[in-house]
Amino acid sequence: MPVIARAQDEAPLSQADQAAIRVVIESQLAAFQRDDAAAAFAHASPRIQQRFGDAETFMAMVKSSYRPVYRPARVTFRDLRWLNGVPAQFIDIIGADGRPVVAGYIMERQADGRWRIGGVFLTKSPDQVT
């Protein structure tokens, strides 16, 4: 399991939380591969669900703006660290086009203790030649 870098006031996540976060992300990626909009949407936080309104609108946004996440050729989990007080799981992704990116998954713990995806940002991979 990755070591989580954190500020002093941020409590470390348990091994169980780290594993649960990975399962949520892997499950959403698998739903994208199956074109299962409802299952992918179910892993998004309530805030994201409210913003997009329905699974089809959410899936259309992912297809157009997050193509490497929608159809990754390869996924490698990296570190889980704290960003602005919330855990972020970093993943190396090789897109279907062969281009590497780093995806940062912002995770949100729900009132019932489950984890959901509160957002994703993509950055160039350090391996990508500019």
C-alpha positions as CSV (number, residue, x, y, z in Angstrom):
1,M,0.0,0.0,0.0
2,P,1.2,3.5,-0.7
3,V,2.4,5.8,2.1
4,I,0.2,8.8,2.4
5,A,1.9,12.2,2.7
6,R,-0.2,14.5,4.9
7,A,-0.1,17.7,6.9
8,Q,0.1,17.4,10.7
9,D,-3.6,18.0,11.1
10,E,-4.7,15.4,8.5
11,A,-5.2,12.0,10.0
12,P,-3.8,9.1,8.0
13,L,-6.2,6.8,6.2
14,S,-6.5,3.2,7.3
15,Q,-5.5,0.4,5.0
16,A,-9.2,-0.4,4.7
17,D,-10.0,3.1,3.5
18,Q,-7.1,3.0,1.1
19,A,-8.4,-0.3,-0.3
20,A,-11.9,1.0,-0.5
21,I,-10.8,4.1,-2.4
22,R,-9.1,1.9,-5.0
23,V,-12.1,-0.3,-5.4
24,V,-14.4,2.7,-6.0
25,I,-12.0,4.0,-8.7
26,E,-11.5,0.6,-10.3
27,S,-15.2,0.0,-10.3
28,Q,-15.9,3.3,-12.0
29,L,-13.2,2.6,-14.6
30,A,-14.7,-0.8,-15.3
31,A,-18.2,0.8,-15.7
32,F,-16.7,3.2,-18.3
33,Q,-15.3,0.2,-20.2
34,R,-18.8,-1.4,-20.3
35,D,-20.4,1.9,-21.2
36,D,-22.5,1.5,-18.0
37,A,-23.4,5.1,-17.3
38,A,-25.6,4.3,-14.3
39,A,-22.8,2.3,-12.6
40,A,-20.2,4.9,-13.3
41,F,-22.5,7.7,-12.1
42,A,-23.2,5.8,-8.9
43,H,-19.5,6.2,-7.9
44,A,-19.6,10.0,-8.2
45,S,-20.3,12.1,-5.1
46,P,-23.7,13.5,-4.5
47,R,-22.3,17.0,-5.4
48,I,-21.1,15.7,-8.8
49,Q,-24.4,13.8,-9.4
50,Q,-26.4,17.0,-8.7
51,R,-24.2,19.0,-11.0
52,F,-24.7,16.7,-14.0
53,G,-28.3,15.6,-13.1
54,D,-28.3,12.2,-14.7
55,A,-26.0,9.3,-15.7
56,E,-26.2,10.0,-19.5
57,T,-25.1,13.6,-19.1
58,F,-22.3,12.6,-16.8
59,M,-21.1,9.9,-19.3
60,A,-21.2,12.4,-22.2
61,M,-19.0,14.7,-20.2
62,V,-16.5,12.0,-19.4
63,K,-16.4,10.8,-23.1
64,S,-15.7,14.3,-24.3
65,S,-13.5,15.8,-21.6
66,Y,-11.8,12.8,-19.9
67,R,-11.1,10.5,-22.8
68,P,-8.1,8.8,-21.1
69,V,-10.2,7.9,-18.1
70,Y,-13.1,6.8,-20.3
71,R,-11.0,4.4,-22.3
72,P,-7.6,3.8,-20.7
73,A,-5.2,1.3,-22.3
74,R,-3.3,0.9,-19.0
75,V,-3.9,2.1,-15.5
76,T,-1.2,2.1,-12.7
77,F,-2.1,3.3,-9.2
78,R,0.4,5.6,-7.6
79,D,0.4,7.4,-4.4
80,L,-2.6,8.6,-2.3
81,R,-1.9,12.0,-0.7
82,W,-3.8,14.9,0.9
83,L,-4.6,17.9,-1.3
84,N,-6.3,20.9,0.4
85,G,-7.5,18.7,3.2
86,V,-9.0,15.8,1.1
87,P,-7.4,12.6,-0.1
88,A,-6.4,12.4,-3.7
89,Q,-5.5,9.1,-5.4
90,F,-3.0,9.5,-8.3
91,I,-3.0,7.1,-11.2
92,D,-0.8,6.9,-14.3
93,I,-3.0,6.3,-17.3
94,I,-2.0,5.5,-20.8
95,G,-4.9,6.6,-23.0
96,A,-6.2,4.6,-26.0
97,D,-4.2,7.1,-28.1
98,G,-1.0,6.0,-26.4
99,R,-0.5,9.3,-24.5
100,P,0.4,9.1,-20.8
101,V,-1.5,11.3,-18.3
102,V,-1.7,11.4,-14.5
103,A,-5.3,11.4,-13.1
104,G,-5.9,12.8,-9.7
105,Y,-9.0,11.4,-8.1
106,I,-10.4,13.6,-5.3
107,M,-12.2,11.4,-2.9
108,E,-15.0,12.2,-0.5
109,R,-16.1,10.2,2.5
110,Q,-19.9,10.1,2.7
111,A,-21.9,10.2,6.0
112,D,-22.4,6.5,5.8
113,G,-18.6,6.0,5.7
114,R,-18.4,5.0,2.0
115,W,-16.1,6.7,-0.4
116,R,-17.2,8.4,-3.6
117,I,-15.3,10.3,-6.3
118,G,-15.6,14.1,-5.9
119,G,-13.7,15.0,-9.0
120,V,-10.9,14.1,-11.3
121,F,-8.2,16.3,-12.8
122,L,-5.7,15.3,-15.5
123,T,-2.2,16.5,-15.8
124,K,0.6,15.7,-18.2
125,S,2.7,12.7,-17.2
126,P,6.3,13.5,-16.3
127,D,7.1,10.9,-19.0
128,Q,5.3,12.8,-21.7
129,V,7.5,14.7,-24.1
130,T,6.3,18.2,-24.7
